[in-house]
Amino acid sequence: MEDFLDPRNAEGMPKITDSMLSLDFLMAAKNGVRNCAIALTECITPEARTLIRGQLNEALALHEEISQLMLRKGWLHVYNLPEQHEMDMRSARTTVQIAQLPLFPEDTSRLGMFATPNK
């Protein structure tokens, strides 16, 4: 990929973006579970424990829902580590390619180009 402004290079990006956002959401949910579990160990009153336990159960349910969505979409392969490893490596290569793109390309005129990539 030499030109990140060329619409042809945007093909497949919505799926990659959805996958990345869902993984970020999953990590945030996992962090919420961890924080609720830690808070539960710090509670003194039974009322506070009940409240935090409810939040922990909700955080666990959210984590499960996101995980199941990612499994259905093929964005997460928890039962097939070689496949997950290949996906992670492909993602890392794409990240490196994006990082190596010139921030300010020489030719920025795009007259006559459409936003829809060629199939």
C-alpha positions in Angstrom: 0.0 0.0 0.0 1.7 3.2 -1.2 -1.2 5.6 -1.0 -3.5 5.7 2.0 -5.8 8.3 0.3 -6.5 5.9 -2.5 -10.0 4.4 -1.9 -8.8 1.0 -3.1 -6.8 0.7 0.1 -9.9 1.1 2.2 -11.3 -2.2 1.2 -11.9 -4.4 4.2 -11.4 -1.6 6.7 -14.9 -1.6 8.2 -14.5 -5.2 9.2 -11.0 -4.5 10.6 -12.3 -1.5 12.5 -15.3 -3.4 13.9 -13.0 -6.2 15.0 -10.6 -3.7 16.7 -13.3 -1.8 18.4 -14.9 -5.0 19.8 -11.6 -6.2 21.1 -11.0 -2.8 22.8 -14.5 -3.1 24.3 -13.8 -6.6 25.5 -10.6 -5.4 27.2 -12.5 -2.6 28.9 -15.2 -5.1 30.1 -12.5 -7.4 31.4 -11.0 -4.4 33.3 -14.4 -3.6 34.7 -14.7 -7.2 36.0 -11.3 -7.0 37.6 -12.1 -3.6 39.2 -15.4 -4.9 40.6 -13.7 -8.0 42.0 -11.1 -5.8 43.7 -13.7 -3.4 45.0 -15.7 -6.4 46.4 -12.7 -7.4 48.5 -12.5 -3.9 49.9 -16.1 -3.5 51.0 -16.9 -3.3 54.7 -20.7 -3.2 54.8 -23.1 -6.0 53.6 -25.0 -3.4 51.6 -21.9 -2.3 49.7 -21.0 -5.9 49.0 -24.4 -6.6 47.6 -24.2 -3.5 45.4 -20.7 -4.4 44.1 -21.6 -8.0 43.6 -24.5 -7.0 41.4 -22.2 -4.8 39.4 -19.7 -7.6 39.1 -22.4 -9.9 37.7 -23.4 -7.3 35.2 -19.8 -6.8 34.2 -19.4 -10.6 33.7 -22.5 -10.7 31.6 -21.3 -7.9 29.4 -17.9 -9.6 29.0 -19.7 -12.8 28.0 -22.0 -11.0 25.5 -19.0 -9.3 23.8 -17.0 -12.6 23.7 -19.9 -14.4 22.1 -20.4 -11.7 19.5 -16.7 -11.8 18.6 -16.8 -15.6 18.4 -19.8 -15.5 16.1 -18.2 -12.9 13.8 -14.9 -14.8 13.7 -13.0 -12.0 15.4 -11.9 -14.2 18.3 -10.7 -17.8 18.3 -10.3 -18.9 21.9 -10.6 -22.6 21.0 -8.2 -22.5 18.0 -4.9 -20.9 19.1 -3.0 -21.3 15.8 -5.9 -19.4 14.1 -5.9 -16.7 16.8 -2.1 -16.4 16.5 -2.4 -16.0 12.7 -5.1 -13.3 13.2 -2.9 -11.5 15.7 0.1 -11.6 13.4 -1.9 -10.3 10.5 -3.2 -7.5 12.7 0.3 -6.6 13.8 1.5 -6.6 10.1 -1.3 -4.3 9.2 -0.5 -2.0 12.1 3.1 -1.8 11.0 2.1 -1.0 7.4 -0.2 1.8 8.6 2.5 3.2 10.8 4.9 3.3 7.9 2.6 5.3 5.6 3.7 8.9 5.0 1.7 11.3 7.1 1.8 14.0 4.5 2.0 12.5 1.0 3.4 14.6 -1.9 0.3 14.4 -4.1 -2.9 15.3 -2.2 -5.2 16.2 -5.1 -7.9 13.6 -5.5 -10.1 15.2 -8.1 -12.4 12.7 -9.8 -12.0 9.9 -7.3 -14.9 8.2 -5.6 -15.0 7.1 -2.0 -16.2 3.5 -3.0 -13.3 1.1 -3.5 -13.1 -0.9 -6.7 -14.2 -4.5 -6.4 
